[in-house]
Amino acid sequence: MIQLAVLVLLALVVYLAIGDDVRRMLRRRTEGVRVKYTKYLTRGIILQSLVFVVLGVLMRDVFLTLYLFAVAGYLAYLRIKQEMVTQASITPRDVSQLVMAFRGAYQLQPAAFKSLEVAATKVREPLKGIVTSTVTAFFNSSRADVAWDVFRKRTDNVLVHQFIYILEMSETASNESLTAALDAFVERLRKQEELQRQVETTLASVTGQTNFMRVLALGIAFVVAIIPSFRQVYATGVMRLVYVIIMSIVVGASYYIERKVVDLKAQIV
């Protein structure tokens, strides 16, 4: 008892000494995480996590409830990471919008970096930020080669690098030659977009089957959770482990298939 009292007193002294500093540090870290990840928290991610939270509450078993809460959190983490990758990616459509905006501005004022500055306002992030930093690098250094290096280093997107190569022609080629090269590039981008649509259409059936499997599995899980006799079977002894294995396989398999579909789509960009 004396040892416990000493430990409590020691903890109180430590808290009084550094408690405010710790709270401020944790508040800053929490705020940083909230600002960084909240914008990627979509309605679909919230609903998916909420389903597993409700399922965990309905199971009324400490072990299985904590497991399902952990699944909800882990899936939210994976979805947020996936959303971050999606929003950070540059699609053929993004590049096409940039090229067309640049072409329109260049016809009015045949100056590459001025036209890029105008075109940057017509596209979304991250391409907007990349183009803006390129223009800023040129205005600060007055050297086109420095600006193109900045452009290349900010992204490894093949289509963007092809666009940079065409832009470099503006220093030596005629306006007509540059416009013709841009038109040909836009046509290639349109074919790329069409190929993307065809792939998405082909993979739609796979995505649909995966979603059906996921909904079916969750439906069965809710039936088990709602009906007491079924719930008691999986909330005792080794059957808890069986439940965890089955649920992990279903969730893992559906996510794996979904990731493969996303990877196949990304391969044509």
Phi and psi in degrees as a GROMACS rama.xvg file:
@    title "Ramachandran Plot"
@    xaxis  label "Phi"
@    yaxis  label "Psi"
@TYPE xy
-62.9628  -40.5599  ILE-2
-64.1686  -39.8087  GLN-3
-63.8007  -42.1922  LEU-4
-63.7143  -39.4242  ALA-5
-63.8159  -42.767  VAL-6
-63.3985  -42.0489  LEU-7
-63.6488  -43.3848  VAL-8
-63.5418  -41.8414  LEU-9
-63.1173  -42.9218  LEU-10
-62.4751  -38.4789  ALA-11
-65.0966  -41.5448  LEU-12
-63.1728  -44.0065  VAL-13
-62.3761  -42.3441  VAL-14
-62.7324  -44.4245  TYR-15
-64.7623  -30.4666  LEU-16
-77.4167  -44.5693  ALA-17
-125.242  7.60636  ILE-18
-58.3086  -45.9872  GLY-19
-62.8659  -41.415  ASP-20
-64.2651  -41.9571  ASP-21
-64.1684  -42.8827  VAL-22
-62.6338  -43.0034  ARG-23
-63.74  -40.7814  ARG-24
-64.9187  -45.2015  MET-25
-65.2987  -35.5512  LEU-26
-64.9909  -42.0968  ARG-27
-64.7134  -42.6339  ARG-28
-65.797  -42.6406  ARG-29
-62.9008  -42.4443  THR-30
-64.475  -39.463  GLU-31
-63.1326  -43.3658  GLY-32
-64.8625  -41.734  VAL-33
-62.3404  -46.0013  ARG-34
-64.75  -38.8784  VAL-35
-70.2037  -40.2445  LYS-36
-105.992  -19.4704  TYR-37
-60.7141  -37.4296  THR-38
-65.8451  -16.9806  LYS-39
-95.9445  -1.16881  TYR-40
-85.1694  94.981  LEU-41
-85.8687  168.979  THR-42
-61.9916  -37.9527  ARG-43
-62.7887  -40.1538  GLY-44
-65.3076  -42.819  ILE-45
-64.1726  -44.7141  ILE-46
-64.2196  -42.0154  LEU-47
-61.5769  -45.2832  GLN-48
-66.579  -38.546  SER-49
-63.3348  -35.9189  LEU-50
-59.2739  -45.7108  VAL-51
-72.0486  -31.7335  PHE-52
-64.8803  -46.1372  VAL-53
-62.2331  -42.1713  VAL-54
-61.4051  -40.3733  LEU-55
-63.4284  -41.0277  GLY-56
-64.3003  -41.3816  VAL-57
-67.7597  -27.3245  LEU-58
-68.2606  -26.5914  MET-59
54.1722  36.781  ARG-60
-133.932  127.812  ASP-61
-56.1308  -47.6898  VAL-62
-65.4911  -50.7041  PHE-63
-69.6604  -35.2501  LEU-64
-64.0742  -46.0074  THR-65
-63.5108  -37.7871  LEU-66
-62.2491  -46.9465  TYR-67
-68.4032  -34.2524  LEU-68
-62.5046  -40.6622  PHE-69
-64.6534  -40.2131  ALA-70
-61.3293  -43.2472  VAL-71
-59.618  -44.9954  ALA-72
-67.2782  -41.0565  GLY-73
-68.018  -41.2915  TYR-74
-64.9906  -38.7183  LEU-75
-61.7784  -41.0083  ALA-76
-61.9965  -46.4893  TYR-77
-63.5232  -41.9169  LEU-78
-66.2098  -40.093  ARG-79
-64.108  -43.2338  ILE-80
-60.6568  -41.6858  LYS-81
-64.3796  -41.042  GLN-82
-65.693  -36.7639  GLU-83
-63.5558  -41.9895  MET-84
-65.0116  -42.5185  VAL-85
-61.9744  -45.4067  THR-86
-71.5037  -23.0394  GLN-87
-88.8501  -6.72138  ALA-88
-83.2736  155.341  SER-89
-113.653  117.066  ILE-90
-93.6005  162.793  THR-91
-55.7583  -33.5659  PRO-92
-65.3579  -39.8331  ARG-93
-60.8904  -46.8208  ASP-94
-65.0024  -39.8715  VAL-95
-61.2597  -42.5085  SER-96
-63.3076  -39.3651  GLN-97
-65.1043  -45.8207  LEU-98
-63.4946  -44.3857  VAL-99
-66.4333  -39.0143  MET-100
-66.0752  -39.8871  ALA-101
-64.3583  -43.4833  PHE-102
-61.2936  -43.4046  ARG-103
-63.6233  -42.3812  GLY-104
-69.5269  -36.2978  ALA-105
-68.5663  -32.971  TYR-106
-66.3476  -32.6088  GLN-107
-80.8215  -35.7815  LEU-108
-143.742  97.1394  GLN-109
-71.6071  67.4439  PRO-110
-134.039  118.456  ALA-111
-57.3505  -50.7543  ALA-112
-76.2063  -31.6718  PHE-113
-64.6351  -41.1696  LYS-114
-67.2843  -37.6957  SER-115
-63.522  -38.8632  LEU-116
-61.0435  -40.8429  GLU-117
-69.6712  -43.4794  VAL-118
-63.8621  -30.4565  ALA-119
-61.1677  -28.4943  ALA-120
-76.3328  -8.68159  THR-121
-100.742  -3.89231  LYS-122
-121.531  164.82  VAL-123
-92.9837  170.696  ARG-124
-70.6361  151.102  GLU-125
-87.0484  -4.39867  PRO-126
-64.6962  -35.7316  LEU-127
-59.2618  -46.4465  LYS-128
-65.758  -36.8551  GLY-129
-65.0821  -45.6048  ILE-130
-66.5792  -41.2912  VAL-131
-61.5104  -42.1977  THR-132
-66.7245  -31.9486  SER-133
-66.0186  -46.4758  THR-134
-62.5805  -42.7222  VAL-135
-61.9782  -40.8967  THR-136
-61.6512  -38.2006  ALA-137
-68.7734  -45.3526  PHE-138
-65.9299  -29.482  PHE-139
-79.462  -33.1791  ASN-140
-105.266  -20.6655  SER-141
59.7944  26.6596  SER-142
-127.507  120.967  ARG-143
-65.8158  -38.2066  ALA-144
-63.8096  -35.5019  ASP-145
-64.9967  -43.0403  VAL-146
-64.0713  -43.3306  ALA-147
-65.1306  -34.7782  TRP-148
-64.0717  -40.1576  ASP-149
-62.3624  -43.0321  VAL-150
-58.377  -47.9376  PHE-151
-66.9524  -39.5386  ARG-152
-71.3415  -23.853  LYS-153
-79.3557  -15.4672  ARG-154
-153.891  148.65  THR-155
-107.882  15.6314  ASP-156
-65.2801  126.031  ASN-157
-62.6846  -40.5756  VAL-158
-66.2319  -39.4505  LEU-159
-63.9893  -40.8345  VAL-160
-64.8659  -34.5411  HIS-161
-66.0522  -38.7596  GLN-162
-63.3744  -41.4089  PHE-163
-60.91  -41.3789  ILE-164
-60.4306  -40.0919  TYR-165
-67.2551  -40.0758  ILE-166
-62.8796  -35.5397  LEU-167
-63.3597  -24.3222  GLU-168
-65.7819  -24.5433  MET-169
-62.2685  -19.7343  SER-170
-75.1128  -24.9711  GLU-171
-124.247  -27.3928  THR-172
-85.1183  161.983  ALA-173
-75.9255  163  SER-174
-60.6284  -38.252  ASN-175
-65.396  -40.7499  GLU-176
-65.243  -41.1695  SER-177
-65.5744  -42.8541  LEU-178
-62.3934  -41.2581  THR-179
-63.6433  -39.9578  ALA-180
-65.6806  -39.2346  ALA-181
-65.4747  -41.3595  LEU-182
-62.5718  -43.0818  ASP-183
-64.3431  -37.8036  ALA-184
-67.6802  -41.235  PHE-185
-60.9604  -39.0652  VAL-186
-63.1899  -40.8721  GLU-187
-64.5097  -38.0154  ARG-188
-65.7761  -37.139  LEU-189
-63.9212  -40.5075  ARG-190
-64.303  -37.015  LYS-191
-64.3427  -42.402  GLN-192
-63.5585  -40.1551  GLU-193
-63.5347  -40.533  GLU-194
-63.0199  -39.6822  LEU-195
-60.4803  -45.4174  GLN-196
-62.2779  -39.7477  ARG-197
-64.47  -42.0621  GLN-198
-64.0954  -43.5706  VAL-199
-62.8174  -38.4443  GLU-200
-65.6188  -42.367  THR-201
-64.2731  -38.9898  THR-202
-85.4172  -5.80833  LEU-203
-60.6919  -37.1015  ALA-204
-65.6429  -38.7889  SER-205
-64.4816  -43.9645  VAL-206
-62.8914  -41.0244  THR-207
-63.3051  -43.2213  GLY-208
-64.5364  -38.6047  GLN-209
-64.0486  -43.5926  THR-210
-64.1265  -38.6849  ASN-211
-63.6091  -43.9928  PHE-212
-61.1681  -40.5391  MET-213
-66.0971  -45.284  ARG-214
-64.5957  -41.4196  VAL-215
-61.4554  -45.6717  LEU-216
-63.2838  -42.0836  ALA-217
-67.5172  -36.1754  LEU-218
-60.9936  -44.3321  GLY-219
-64.0893  -40.39  ILE-220
-63.0721  -38.5345  ALA-221
-69.9832  -36.2684  PHE-222
-60.7666  -44.5689  VAL-223
-61.694  -40.0715  VAL-224
-72.3623  -33.3211  ALA-225
-81.4181  -39.379  ILE-226
-84.8456  115.674  ILE-227
-55.1584  -41.1141  PRO-228
-65.5393  -37.5063  SER-229
-70.4852  -41.8208  PHE-230
-62.908  -39.9731  ARG-231
-64.5863  -29.3915  GLN-232
-62.7592  -44.433  VAL-233
-90.0449  -4.36354  TYR-234
-103.747  22.2147  ALA-235
-135.812  138.933  THR-236
51.7642  -136.159  GLY-237
-69.8127  -18.1967  VAL-238
-66.2362  -22.3288  MET-239
-61.0755  -43.9019  ARG-240
-64.8719  -39.3107  LEU-241
-60.9583  -43.2469  VAL-242
-60.8892  -45.7075  TYR-243
-61.9095  -42.7666  VAL-244
-64.2947  -47.3294  ILE-245
-62.0762  -47.1949  ILE-246
-64.8011  -39.35  MET-247
-64.9271  -40.2727  SER-248
-64.116  -45.5287  ILE-249
-63.7751  -49.1461  VAL-250
-64.9463  -45.0667  VAL-251
-63.6048  -42.1138  GLY-252
-66.441  -43.0463  ALA-253
-65.7229  -40.1626  SER-254
-68.6363  -38.1948  TYR-255
-62.4856  -45.6592  TYR-256
-62.1713  -41.8717  ILE-257
-62.8685  -40.7735  GLU-258
-65.0093  -38.7814  ARG-259
-63.3812  -39.707  LYS-260
-63.1663  -43.7922  VAL-261
-62.9628  -41.231  VAL-262
-64.0336  -39.6063  ASP-263
-63.4744  -39.5973  LEU-264
-65.2668  -39.0675  LYS-265
-68.8531  -24.9864  ALA-266
-67.6215  -19.9556  GLN-267
-94.1625  -3.07325  ILE-268
